[in-house]
């Protein structure tokens, strides 16, 4: 028997029901707001109710009876069933919340409506109408939610009584009382929203993160990709109670472009008044470049080290080896900066490849030393880089490169003192908090799609080597997104050196079609070159990091021939039987002049397809595209100047740009999963995991394998 207790904030009306308090007003609300323990006591007649709920199920006792509640909710519709072992009746309640400002409810012959005129949980106005042979006004109530403090008043016309109540929440505890003598204590499974937050600092260990992390199966834990890490850090930084962040970068593995995005976020944190500490056992130029944006740099005792060596590029050239083995490699490329073939055709870099690589390194070095000098107030920065091969802790401290030397165990005490707070949280773990808001269903969506890896026919992932590819299933996903009316914008995060020309073109054409109906934004990671740029060209806006390597608008082909190698190394002779001229082109023999000419014409055709794609996608004259193409790789800030990229920005900037146009939209991440055809036997599972796996996008079926990749020499690789 539950009717003896009424009131409390979430139980004042049938349509305002939520959490464990729903036992008093409408069982449909049990699966909303919060789960936990509840104790209620009436001062007038000494009756009590105690119980607990966990998501969908609740059990409550009052000394004389037991009450069971089962509640389910989906997309704003909640249904609840209540059974009391004394009454032996099964009662059903309903909640319908179609809009963030409206809730409708029904329970035990009571119809109810609650309005939120401010479009949030701050103010609620409720009316309950009963039916007993005729309709009558059961109650009118109003509630004010100030997070820690909840106040409400209620008027019941039948008895002409006015009652009031208060709930106080802090942490996981909420206590309440009503003017007619009811008391309540609830302990939730998550923290209740609070306007009073004690100061704290966050600690984040930054390692290496893929742009896309496929999910192995439904049991595998969801790992953070780079976007999720940045999103969590941004949310932590926006919390006014967080006074600072301690970054442990001892296991750091972000690339230059990701580092630039993180450094920009750190600078934003400092502008917003946060204090930032960096700690590492080892600082190379990338780590130190990041750390120079903070307030304090700590080097580990006793054998921490700083080095300014490491900003360089190195290539291996195999021509002499190829010649010595008797191998023949037919290589063609368009145009002179398309250098991916050079390791097979030269013994050192061409002047064009040297030019583009030296320019990339110059931009990186200039930016890195400028920001380090600015952040650490260092004068002769060129001398530091030239002589700072290995700097010991004592010398680093004396030179002012670090602020202190610490053992790792002393970090916590140092951070407490520097941040002036003792409470520590993990910045990369989302802190759960009860939400009182009613979800807005059928919200527009911003699809965030990751295109990471070499472009081939199939989407393949090896979880041990972390090798990942982009296949034709990306095109299939883009077609699906085009048909989805909820999708208003698509953000494509590209981190790819290119690959198959056919697959690149297939994906690019789908993006072109998609951009006719949706806003398409490309966010480039570390590398979006050749085919990686090809698939980006038709986007409405292209963002790149300052250190992104992009462009490489060109094409190449490599065809190895092994006839001489087999004869020389293994004494294997070959003989051919040819019904017509050039029928044996795919064989082991070297190509003749006619075949080489056809090969080059084929590549030339593909090159002009690439140029036309960029010309159409970027709205640039074909001649202008060719002048800046030539297979050249451009670094981000140069790519903006020549017009193949619109502006400098990272993944968070891309999301912000989409949100500016669609402020009510929710960001939905589309990641890839394993095909899921596991052998149930232990050996079968192990062997399956050791192989590279075909992936698919969400519920999209994988496209079958093809062997065309092996015989088509046309490639768009950096």
N, C-alpha and C positions, 0 to 999 in steps of 0.2 A: 504494500500500500504506500504510494508515493505522494499522494495529494496533500499531505500535511506540510510539505515544504514547498514554498514558492519564492521567487525572487532570485537574487544574485544576478550579476551583470548579463551573462550569456543565457540565463534561463528566464528572463523577464517576459518573453513572448515566444510563441510557437515558431515564428520566423527568424528570431535572433539567436536561436539555439546554436550551441557549439561546444566541443570538448566534453569532458566528463559531466559538466553541468547539464548536458542534454537529458540526463535521466529525469530531470524535474519538469521538462517542458516539451521535448520532441526528440525521440530516439534517433531520428534521421540525422541529427547534428553531431552524433557521437564521433563520426569519422572526419570531422572538420576541426580546425584550430589546434587542439592538443590532446594527447593521451597522458594518462598518469594515475596517481592515487587521489582519492577524494574522501573527506570526512566532513559531515554536516551535523550540527547539533542545534536543537531548539531549546532556548532558555525557558520557555513557558511550560512546556509539558515534558521536558527532559527526553524527548525522542531523538533518535540519531539515525544516520544513514552513512554507511562506509562502503567503499568498493574501489575498483580500479578498472581501467580500460586500456586496451592496446590496439590502436588503429581501428579495426572494425568490430571488436568484441569487448563487451563490458559486463562485469558481474558486480552486483551491489546487495548488501544485507542491511536490514534494520532491526534485527533481533527476533522478528516474527516471520519474516519472509525473505525470499531470495528473488532478485530480479535479474533477468538476462536481457541483454541488448545486442542486436546484430545490426550493423549499419554499413551501407555501401554507397559510394559516390562516383559519378563519372560525368565530366564536362558540365558541371553546374547542377546536376540532378542528384539528390541524395535520398535514399530510402532507408528507413529504420524499422526494426521489429522489436517489440518489447513483450516479454512474457514474465508474469509474476506467479509464483507457485502457490499463492493463497487465492488470488482471483481466478486463476486458471483461464486467463484470457490472453489471446495474442492480439496486440494492438499494433497498428501500422502508422508510421508517420512519413511525411514527405517534405522535402525542401527543394525549391527551384530558385536558383540564383543565375538568371540569364544575363545579368549586367552588374558591373561593379557597384551600382547604386541601388539595386533592387533585390529583395529576397521575399519569396512567397512560401508559406508553409501551411501544412494541414496536419492535425493530430487530435484524435479523440473529439471529433465534432467541432473543432475550432479551426477556422480559417484565419490566416494572419498575413500581414504585409509589413515589411520594414524598409524604410527609405534611408539612404545616406545622401543628404543634399549636398555635402561637400565632396562627394565622389571618393571618399575614403572612410576609414573606420572612426574618425574623430567624433562624428555626431550621427546618432541613429534615432529615428522616429518610428514607433511601432504601433499597430492597431490590431487587436484580436477580436474576431466576431464569432460568436457561438451560435449553435442551432439546437433548439429544444422545442420542437413543434413550430417554432418561428425563429427568425434571426434576431439576435440581440448583441449589443456591444459589450464584449467581455472586459476589455481593458484597453487603456491607452498608456503608452510608456515612452520615455525618452532616455537615451544614454549618452554620456560623454566619456570618450576614451582618450585619456592623456598618457597612455602607455603604462607607467607605473601606477597611476591612479585612475580608477574608473568609477564614475558616479552615475546614478540613475534615479529616476522617479517614476512612479506608477499610480494610475488612477483606475479604480474598479467601480463602474457605475452601479452595479447591482447592490453592492454594500456601501457605496458612497465613501469608500476609504481611499486614503492616499498613503502610499508607503514609499520609502526611499532606501537606498543602499549604497555601499561603497565596497570596492574591491581594491586591494593593494597587491601589486606584483613586483617581485624582484628576483632575479636569477631564475631558478626553477620552481619558486614557491609563490603561490597566490593565496591570500587570505581575504575573506569577505564577511560582511555583516549587513543585516537588514533592520529596519526600524521596528519590525514586529518580532524581533528576537531570534532570528535565524543566524547561525554562524557557520562559516565554511573554511576549510583549509584544503588546498589542492597542491599537489606536487607534479609538475609536468615532466615529460621526457626530454623537452628542449627548453632553452631559456625563453622566458616571456620577454616581449619587447620592452625596452627600457630607455627612458630619456636620461637616466642617471647611469653613467658608465665610468667605472674607475679607470684611471690612466694605466696604459699598458704599452708594452713594446712587442714587436713581432720579430720572429727569427725565421729566415728562409735559407735553405740550402739549395743552391743553384747548381745543377749538373748539366747534362745534355738532354735535349728534348727534340724529338722528331716533329715535323709539322703535322703529320698524320700518324696516329697509332692505331692500327687495325685491332679489332676485338677478336680474340681467338675463339671464344665460345661464351655462352651465357653465364658460365661459372667464373670466367676469368675476371680479375679486378680491372676496373677502368683506370688506365694510366693517363697522366696528364700529358698533353701535347704542349707545344710552345704557346699557342693561343690561350689555353686554359691557365697556364702558369701566369701569363701576363694579365689575364682577366682577374685572377685571384689577387695578384699583387696590387692591381689598380683598386679593387674593392677594399683591400686592407688599408691602402693609403688614403682612401676617401673617408675612412672611419675617424671622426674627430677625437676619439678616445685613444687612438694609437699615436703615441708621441714619437716613435721612430722605428726603424727597421734595421736589424742586424743581418747582414748578408754573409753567409759562409760560402766562399767560392773555391774551396780547396779542391773539389771535384769538378770544377767548371769545364764545360764542353760546348758552349754555344759558339756558333760561327760569328764572323765579323758583322754580318747584317743583323742577326739576332742581338748581338752585343750592343749595336747602335740603338736598337729599339729599347732595350732594357735601360741603357744609359739615359736616353731621353726621358723615360719614365722616372728614373731616379732624380734627374734634374727637376722634373715637375713636382716630385714629392718635396724636395727642398724648398721650392718656391711656395709650396703650401704649408710650410712651417715644420715639416718632419725632419728629424735628425737621422742621419744615415751612417752606419758603421760597416766597413768591409773587413773581413778576416780571411786569411788564406795561408796555407803552408808554403805557397809558391806563387809568385807573380811573374808572368810573362807580359809582353807588351799589351796583349788583348785584355788580360785580367787587370793590369794596372790602369789601362785606359778607362775601363769601367769603374774601377775603384776611385779614380781621381775625381769622379763626380760626387763622392760622398764627403761627409764631415770628418771622418776619421778612417785611417788605414792602419790595420793591425797586422803584423807579421808574426808567424808562429815562432816560439822558442823551441829548441835552441838552434835548430838547423834550417830555419826558413831561408829562402833565397829569392832574390829579385834579379831578373835578367831582362835586358832590352833587346836581346837578339830574338829573331823569329819572324820579322816582317820580310819575307822573301818568297820567291817562287822557284821551283826546280822541275825540269822535265828530263825524262830519259829518252834517248834517241837510239833506235834499233837498226838503222840502215846497214851498218857494218856487219852486225850479227846476221841480218836477213841475207845480205850478199854472201857471207861466208857459208851459210847453210844452203845456198842455191835456191832460195825462195824468190819468187817474183810477186811483187805487190803492185797492182795497177791502181793508182790513186789519182783522183781528179777532184778539184774543188773550185767553188765560185764564192768570193773572188780572193784577192791576194791575202786578206787578213784571216781567212778561214783556215786556221792553223792545226786543226785536229789531225790532219794527215801527216804533218811534218815529222813526227817521231818515226814514221815508216819510210820516209823519203829523203831525210836529211840527217846530217851528223850534228847540227846545231841549229839554233833558231834563225829564221829568216829575219830580215830587217823589219818587216811588217809586224811579225809576231813580237819581236823585241820592242818595237815602238808601243804596241798596245799594252803589253805587260808592264813596261816601265811607267807608262802613264797611270795604270791602275795602282801600282805600288806608290807612285808619287802622291796621288790623291789620298791614299790610305795613310801614308807616313805624315803628310802635311796636317791632316785632320787629327791624327792621334797625338802628335807632338804638340800641336796648338792647344788641344784640350787639356793635356797633361800639364803643360806649362801654366795654363790659366787656372786649373784646379788646385795645383800644388805650389803656385807662385815660384816656378823654377826659371832661372835666367837663361843660362847657356844650355838649352835643351838639346841642340845638335851634338854637343860634346858628351852629354849624358848618354845618348843613344849609341854614340860611337865607342865609348869606353865602358859602358855598363854591361859587360858580357855576363859577369857573375858577381853580384853584390851581396856580401854577407850581412847578417842582421845588424851587427854593431855599426858597420859602415852606413847601412841604409838609414838607421836611426840618426846617426851623426849628420848625414846629408839632408835630413828632413823628408826623405822619401816615405817614411812611415812615422806614425805618431807614437807608437809604443810597441813593445815586444811582449807577447803573452803566451803562456801555455793555454791549450784549449780549455782546460778545466777552469781557468780564471775568467773566461769570456763572460759568463753569466754575471759575475759580480761587477765587472767593468761596465757592462751594458746597463745594469740597474742604476749605477751611479751616474753614468752619462745621460741616460734617458730620464732619470729622476723618477723611476717607477720600479716596482718589484714584480709585477705580474707579467708573465711571458706567454705569448700565443704563437702558434705555428701559422705563418702567413700563407702557406700553400695548402692548408686544410680549411675548407669552407666551414665556418662556424654556423651551426643551425640555430635558427631562432623561430619561434612561433610566429606565424603570419595571420593577422586578423582580416586581411583584405579578401574580397571576393574576386575571383579570377574573371578576367574579361575573355570570354571564349570567342572562338573564330577570329582571333586577333590576326592581323597580317603578319607574315613571316619574312625574315631575312635569312636566306639559306647560306650557310658558311661551308664551303666545299674545299677540300684540300687536294691539290694536284702535285704530288711529290714523287720524284724518281725519274728514271729514264723512261721515255715514251716508247712503248712496244705494242704488241697486239693485246697482251693479257695483263690484267692486274695481278701481280705476284708479290708475295711477301715472305721473307725468311725471318722468323722471329729470333733466331740466334744471331745471324749476321746483321739483322735489321735492314736488310736490302729490300727495297720497295720499288715498284714500277707503276707507270700510268698506262692503262690499256683502254680498249674500246668501250669498256663499261662506263667510263666517264661520259662519253657521248650519250650513252643510254640514260644516265642519270640526268643530264642536261635536258633531254627530251621530256623526261618525267617532270622536271621542275617547270618547264614551260607550260605544261598542261595543268599544273596545280594553281588554282586561282588564289590560294592563300599566299603564295610566294609573290612578294612584290619586288624583292631585290635579291641578287645573288652575288656573294663575295667569293671570288676564286683565289685562293692562296696558292701561288705557283712557286715551286722550288724544284726546277728541273733543268738539266743540261740539254734537253732535246732528245732526239732519237728518230723513230720511224716517221718519214715524211707523210705516208698514207694516214697513219693514225693521228698525227698532228693536224692534218687537214680536216679529217673527220670531226675532231673535237672543235676546231676553229669554226667550221660551218655551223655546228650546233650552237656555239656561242653567238654567232652572227644572228641566227634565228631567235635565240633567247632574248637578245638585246632589243628586238623589235617590240617585245611586250613587257620586259622587266628591266629594272636598273641593274646593270652588270658592272661590278667594280673588281679589278684585279689588284691584289696585293702581292707584290713580288718579295720573295724571301732572299736567301743568299744568292741563288742562281736562277735566272729565268732567261736563258740564252737559247738561240737557235729555235728548235721546236718549242721550247719553253716560252719564247717570245711570240712565235707563230700563233699559239693557242690563245695568247693574250690580246692580239691586235684588234679584235672586234669589240673589246670592252668599251663601255662608255667612259670610264676613267681608269687610268693605270697609275698606281702608287708603287714606288720603289723605295727601299732604304738607301741611305747615302752610300752604303758599301755594296749594294746589289750589283752583281755582274749580269748584264743583260745585252740585248742586241744580238750580235753574231748572225745577222741577217744574211745567210748564205747557205750553201749546200755542198755536200761532199759525197764521194763514193769510194769504197775500198773493195777490191776484188783480189784475194790472194790466189796464186797459182803454184801448185806443188810438184809439178812434173820433174824439174831439175833436182829439187830437194829429195824426192823419193829415190831418184837414181843415185845421187851422190852419197846420201847418208845411209840408205837401207838397201842399195843395189836392186831396187824395184824398177822394172821397166814397164812402160805403158804402151799400148797400141789401141788405135781407135778405128771404128768402122762408121763412116759418115755418108749418109744417103744424099745429102745436098750441102752446099757451101754454108759454113758457120753453124751447122747443126750441133757441133761439139763445143759451142761457146761455153757452156757451164762446166766443161771437163777440166782436167789438171793442167793442160797446156797453156802457155802464155797467149795473150790476145794479140791479134795482128793489127796493122794500122787501120784497116777498115772497121774492125770491131771497136778499137779505141776511139775512133772518130764518132761512131754511133753512141758509144758510152758517154762521151763528152756532150754530144747534142742532147742526149736524154737528161743529163744533169743540168745543162743550160736551160732546158725547158722548165725543169723543176725550180730552178733559181728564179725565173721570171714569174712563176706562179707565186712564189714566196714574196717577191717584190710587189706584185699586184695585190696580194692579201694585205700587206702592210699599208700600201697606198690607199686602199678602200677603207680599211679599218681605222686608220689614223687621219683620213681626210687630207693626205699629202700628195702632191704631184709625183708621178712615177720617177721622173728625173731627180727630184729632190731626195726620194727614198734611196735611189741607187747611189747617190753621192755619199750618203752616210751609212750605207749598208756595207758592201764589200767584205762581208763575213767578219766585220770587226766587233770585238767585245767592248762594250762601254760600261764604265762604272756609273753608279746611280746618279750622282750630281751632274755628270756630263750627259747622261741620257736625257735628263730634263732639259738641258740647254739645247739639244738638237731636236727635241720634240717627240722622241719615241716613248717618253714617259711624261705624264702630266705634272706630277708633283712628288716631292719627297714625303714619305709617310709610311707607317708600319701597319700591322694588322689591326691594332686598336683604332688607328685613324680611319681605316677603311670601314670599320663597324660604326664609328661615330658619324662618318659621312652618310652612310645608309640610314642611320637613325635620324639624322637631320631631316631627311625627306619623309621618312615613315616613323615618327616618334613613338607610335603605339605598338610598333612591330616587336615581336620576340625573335631572338637569334636562335636558329635551330642548326645544330652541327650535323653534317652528313659525313660520317666516317665509314670506313670499310670493315667488313667482317670476313671471317673464313667461310668457305663454301659450306662447311658443316657436315661433310660426308665421312665421319669418323668410324673406323673399325672399332667395335666395342672391346676387342681383346687388347690387353696391355701392350703387347708387341706392336699391334696395328696402330695404336695411338702414338707410340714412340716413333715409329717409322714415318707416320704421317706428319708429325711435328718437325722431323729432321729435314723433310723436303720443303722446297719453296711452294707456297700455297697460292692457288687461284683465289682472288678476292672478289667480292661483289659489293655494290653500294646498297646498304640497307636491305630491302626486300627484292632487289633486282637480281634476276637470274644471271649467272655468268655466261658470257658469250664463249662459244666453243673455241678450242685452240686452232691455230692455223700455221701452216709451214711457209706461208708467203714471205715471212720475215727473213727466212734463210736465203731466198733467191733474189730478193729485191735489194739492190745495193744502194738505193736512194736514201740518204740519211740527213738529218738536221742535227748533228751533234756538235757541241762546242769545240 
